[in-house]
Amino acid sequence: MMEEKEERIGIFSSWNWLYVTVIVYTTVLIVLLYLLTAIFDHSIQ
């Protein structure tokens, strides 16, 4: 059997933590940009 070696990726403990972090930050960024667009786009009103 092949043992899975747990390797660190920079500050992340594994690749899964890196993927989760990227997905969470991307989602937060999209929501933030949407809110800023809705707040500052005066042509909607």
N, C-alpha and C positions, 0 to 999 in steps of 0.2 A: 504493500500500500504506500501511497505517496503522502507524506506529511505536509500539511500546509504550514509554511513558515510565516509567522506574523511579522511583517516588516513595517517600519514607520515611514510615513511619507511626509517629510518636513515636520510640521507641528501636529499632524494628524496621526492617530494610532493605527489606522488602517485605511484601505481604499474606500471602504463603505462610509467611514466618517467624512472623507473628502467629498464623495458623491452627495451625501445628505447635506453637507454644508453648502455646496454649490447650488443645489436645488432650493434650499431655504433662502439663501441670499438672493438668488435670481427672482424668486417669487416676491420677496419683500421689495426688491427694486422695481418690479413691474407695478406693484400696488402703489408704491410711493410716486412713481412717475405718473400713473393714472390720476392720483389725487391732486398732484401739482398741476396737471393739465386741466382738470376740472375746476380747480380753484382760480387759476390765472387766465383761463381762456374766456375772455369777456364776449366773444362773438356767439357763444352758446345762448346767452340770455337774450 
